[in-house]
Amino acid sequence: MENVAEKETMGIVGIVTVRSYPAGTVDRMRELHAAGRHDEAQKIFYGGKLESRSKNTVVDSANCGIDILRQWFVSGLVSSFAYPLGPQWGEIGTGSTTPTTSDVALTTPVARASISNAVNNGAGSDAVLQFYFTDASLANGTYHEFGTFVGGPTDTSLGSGQMVNHVLFGSAYTKSSGNDTTCEVDITIANI
């Protein structure tokens, strides 16, 4: 008899998109979200200048990324689950090392932001996470990498928590004065 379970597979893939805006735009989007005007905020969000769109690597190191999902699935048999269920922090950095599934941190993290908006596309297979960096919170420079993290004490503790994904931008993002920045992580979890 054929084992059907052996033929079923699930995949986790994603895309990370970087956009820039005139300074002050990120604060306006936050205000709109806080007021429950999510559609207006998203219209502004998607109107930003597309800077980079790159394939994402979901990591699979001990206590990171896919391993956290495995631990969550068996958490009913243990007294507690050690990690929050979703990413809370996004980090952007200047490192240019190609990500691998064994990564646990960015190569050279520079700034960290808390999650600003999250959308579950219902019966679809995508989860969308958005992270906002104001002009003042992100130094001018050239950025090559981004990643998300669960856990960790604060948005100023670079590298703290457990890494979920790591991306090397297909084209470097050069942040200049007077620009806010957003990073959007689209994760697709589907049977393949």
TORDREN-367529 format. One record per residue (C-alpha): residue in one letter; x, y negated, z negated. Coordinates in steps of 0.2 Angstrom, whole numbers, always signed. Layout:
N
<code: a, xx: X, yy: Y, zz: Z>
...
This chain:
192
<code: m, xx: +0, yy: +0, zz: +0>
<code: e, xx: +6, yy: -17, zz: +5>
<code: n, xx: +10, yy: -30, zz: -10>
<code: v, xx: +0, yy: -45, zz: -5>
<code: a, xx: +9, yy: -56, zz: -18>
<code: e, xx: +25, yy: -53, zz: -10>
<code: k, xx: +19, yy: -62, zz: +6>
<code: e, xx: +12, yy: -77, zz: -3>
<code: t, xx: +24, yy: -91, zz: -6>
<code: m, xx: +23, yy: -109, zz: -13>
<code: g, xx: +34, yy: -123, zz: -8>
<code: i, xx: +38, yy: -140, zz: -16>
<code: v, xx: +45, yy: -153, zz: -4>
<code: g, xx: +44, yy: -172, zz: -4>
<code: i, xx: +48, yy: -188, zz: +4>
<code: v, xx: +55, yy: -204, zz: -5>
<code: t, xx: +51, yy: -221, zz: +3>
<code: v, xx: +59, yy: -237, zz: -2>
<code: r, xx: +51, yy: -254, zz: +2>
<code: s, xx: +55, yy: -272, zz: -2>
<code: y, xx: +44, yy: -288, zz: -5>
<code: p, xx: +46, yy: -306, zz: -10>
<code: a, xx: +50, yy: -308, zz: -28>
<code: g, xx: +35, yy: -308, zz: -39>
<code: t, xx: +25, yy: -296, zz: -28>
<code: v, xx: +28, yy: -281, zz: -40>
<code: d, xx: +21, yy: -292, zz: -55>
<code: r, xx: +6, yy: -295, zz: -44>
<code: m, xx: +4, yy: -277, zz: -40>
<code: r, xx: +5, yy: -272, zz: -59>
<code: e, xx: -8, yy: -286, zz: -63>
<code: l, xx: -20, yy: -278, zz: -50>
<code: h, xx: -17, yy: -261, zz: -57>
<code: a, xx: -20, yy: -267, zz: -75>
<code: a, xx: -37, yy: -275, zz: -69>
<code: g, xx: -42, yy: -259, zz: -61>
<code: r, xx: -41, yy: -266, zz: -44>
<code: h, xx: -30, yy: -251, zz: -37>
<code: d, xx: -35, yy: -253, zz: -19>
<code: e, xx: -30, yy: -271, zz: -18>
<code: a, xx: -13, yy: -266, zz: -26>
<code: q, xx: -10, yy: -252, zz: -14>
<code: k, xx: -14, yy: -264, zz: +1>
<code: i, xx: +0, yy: -275, zz: -5>
<code: f, xx: +11, yy: -260, zz: -9>
<code: y, xx: +10, yy: -253, zz: +9>
<code: g, xx: +12, yy: -270, zz: +16>
<code: g, xx: +31, yy: -271, zz: +10>
<code: k, xx: +45, yy: -270, zz: +22>
<code: l, xx: +50, yy: -251, zz: +25>
<code: e, xx: +69, yy: -250, zz: +20>
<code: s, xx: +71, yy: -231, zz: +20>
<code: r, xx: +61, yy: -215, zz: +21>
<code: s, xx: +71, yy: -199, zz: +16>
<code: k, xx: +68, yy: -180, zz: +13>
<code: n, xx: +68, yy: -176, zz: -6>
<code: t, xx: +77, yy: -162, zz: -15>
<code: v, xx: +67, yy: -155, zz: -30>
<code: v, xx: +80, yy: -148, zz: -42>
<code: d, xx: +80, yy: -131, zz: -50>
<code: s, xx: +93, yy: -132, zz: -64>
<code: a, xx: +90, yy: -126, zz: -81>
<code: n, xx: +77, yy: -137, zz: -89>
<code: c, xx: +75, yy: -148, zz: -74>
<code: g, xx: +63, yy: -149, zz: -59>
<code: i, xx: +56, yy: -132, zz: -54>
<code: d, xx: +62, yy: -124, zz: -70>
<code: i, xx: +51, yy: -135, zz: -80>
<code: l, xx: +36, yy: -129, zz: -70>
<code: r, xx: +41, yy: -111, zz: -74>
<code: q, xx: +42, yy: -115, zz: -93>
<code: w, xx: +25, yy: -124, zz: -92>
<code: f, xx: +17, yy: -108, zz: -84>
<code: v, xx: +23, yy: -98, zz: -99>
<code: s, xx: +20, yy: -111, zz: -112>
<code: g, xx: +4, yy: -102, zz: -118>
<code: l, xx: +15, yy: -89, zz: -126>
<code: v, xx: +26, yy: -101, zz: -136>
<code: s, xx: +21, yy: -113, zz: -149>
<code: s, xx: +25, yy: -129, zz: -139>
<code: f, xx: +31, yy: -135, zz: -123>
<code: a, xx: +46, yy: -146, zz: -124>
<code: y, xx: +43, yy: -158, zz: -109>
<code: p, xx: +30, yy: -170, zz: -103>
<code: l, xx: +21, yy: -163, zz: -88>
<code: g, xx: +25, yy: -177, zz: -76>
<code: p, xx: +39, yy: -188, zz: -72>
<code: q, xx: +39, yy: -205, zz: -82>
<code: w, xx: +55, yy: -213, zz: -75>
<code: g, xx: +63, yy: -217, zz: -59>
<code: e, xx: +81, yy: -221, zz: -56>
<code: i, xx: +90, yy: -229, zz: -42>
<code: g, xx: +109, yy: -228, zz: -39>
<code: t, xx: +124, yy: -232, zz: -29>
<code: g, xx: +131, yy: -214, zz: -28>
<code: s, xx: +132, yy: -206, zz: -10>
<code: t, xx: +135, yy: -188, zz: -15>
<code: t, xx: +122, yy: -176, zz: -6>
<code: p, xx: +109, yy: -169, zz: -18>
<code: t, xx: +109, yy: -151, zz: -22>
<code: t, xx: +96, yy: -141, zz: -32>
<code: s, xx: +108, yy: -139, zz: -46>
<code: d, xx: +109, yy: -158, zz: -50>
<code: v, xx: +104, yy: -164, zz: -67>
<code: a, xx: +107, yy: -183, zz: -65>
<code: l, xx: +110, yy: -196, zz: -51>
<code: t, xx: +128, yy: -198, zz: -46>
<code: t, xx: +129, yy: -216, zz: -51>
<code: p, xx: +113, yy: -223, zz: -59>
<code: v, xx: +111, yy: -242, zz: -59>
<code: a, xx: +93, yy: -245, zz: -65>
<code: r, xx: +78, yy: -236, zz: -72>
<code: a, xx: +59, yy: -240, zz: -71>
<code: s, xx: +44, yy: -232, zz: -78>
<code: i, xx: +30, yy: -225, zz: -67>
<code: s, xx: +19, yy: -239, zz: -61>
<code: n, xx: +6, yy: -230, zz: -52>
<code: a, xx: +2, yy: -211, zz: -48>
<code: v, xx: -11, yy: -204, zz: -36>
<code: n, xx: -17, yy: -186, zz: -35>
<code: n, xx: -24, yy: -183, zz: -17>
<code: g, xx: -38, yy: -173, zz: -24>
<code: a, xx: -40, yy: -156, zz: -15>
<code: g, xx: -25, yy: -162, zz: -4>
<code: s, xx: -8, yy: -155, zz: -8>
<code: d, xx: +1, yy: -172, zz: -12>
<code: a, xx: +5, yy: -181, zz: -28>
<code: v, xx: +11, yy: -199, zz: -25>
<code: l, xx: +22, yy: -208, zz: -39>
<code: q, xx: +27, yy: -226, zz: -37>
<code: f, xx: +40, yy: -235, zz: -47>
<code: y, xx: +42, yy: -254, zz: -46>
<code: f, xx: +59, yy: -264, zz: -48>
<code: t, xx: +57, yy: -283, zz: -50>
<code: d, xx: +71, yy: -294, zz: -42>
<code: a, xx: +77, yy: -297, zz: -60>
<code: s, xx: +78, yy: -279, zz: -65>
<code: l, xx: +88, yy: -273, zz: -50>
<code: a, xx: +105, yy: -280, zz: -46>
<code: n, xx: +109, yy: -285, zz: -28>
<code: g, xx: +119, yy: -271, zz: -20>
<code: t, xx: +118, yy: -256, zz: -9>
<code: y, xx: +109, yy: -241, zz: -15>
<code: h, xx: +110, yy: -224, zz: -9>
<code: e, xx: +100, yy: -212, zz: -21>
<code: f, xx: +85, yy: -211, zz: -31>
<code: g, xx: +78, yy: -198, zz: -44>
<code: t, xx: +64, yy: -195, zz: -56>
<code: f, xx: +65, yy: -189, zz: -74>
<code: v, xx: +53, yy: -182, zz: -87>
<code: g, xx: +56, yy: -186, zz: -105>
<code: g, xx: +70, yy: -198, zz: -111>
<code: p, xx: +68, yy: -211, zz: -124>
<code: t, xx: +66, yy: -228, zz: -115>
<code: d, xx: +67, yy: -235, zz: -98>
<code: t, xx: +85, yy: -242, zz: -102>
<code: s, xx: +92, yy: -225, zz: -106>
<code: l, xx: +100, yy: -221, zz: -89>
<code: g, xx: +101, yy: -202, zz: -86>
<code: s, xx: +91, yy: -197, zz: -101>
<code: g, xx: +77, yy: -184, zz: -99>
<code: q, xx: +76, yy: -170, zz: -87>
<code: m, xx: +78, yy: -173, zz: -68>
<code: v, xx: +64, yy: -168, zz: -57>
<code: n, xx: +70, yy: -173, zz: -40>
<code: h, xx: +85, yy: -182, zz: -31>
<code: v, xx: +86, yy: -190, zz: -14>
<code: l, xx: +100, yy: -197, zz: -4>
<code: f, xx: +93, yy: -211, zz: +7>
<code: g, xx: +94, yy: -208, zz: +26>
<code: s, xx: +99, yy: -226, zz: +27>
<code: a, xx: +107, yy: -236, zz: +13>
<code: y, xx: +95, yy: -249, zz: +5>
<code: t, xx: +104, yy: -266, zz: +3>
<code: k, xx: +94, yy: -276, zz: -10>
<code: s, xx: +97, yy: -295, zz: -9>
<code: s, xx: +92, yy: -309, zz: -20>
<code: g, xx: +74, yy: -314, zz: -20>
<code: n, xx: +67, yy: -296, zz: -17>
<code: d, xx: +57, yy: -284, zz: -27>
<code: t, xx: +59, yy: -266, zz: -23>
<code: t, xx: +48, yy: -251, zz: -24>
<code: c, xx: +51, yy: -232, zz: -23>
<code: e, xx: +37, yy: -220, zz: -19>
<code: v, xx: +39, yy: -202, zz: -21>
<code: d, xx: +27, yy: -191, zz: -12>
<code: i, xx: +28, yy: -173, zz: -18>
<code: t, xx: +19, yy: -159, zz: -8>
<code: i, xx: +15, yy: -143, zz: -17>
<code: a, xx: +7, yy: -130, zz: -6>
<code: n, xx: +6, yy: -112, zz: -1>
<code: i, xx: +17, yy: -110, zz: +14>
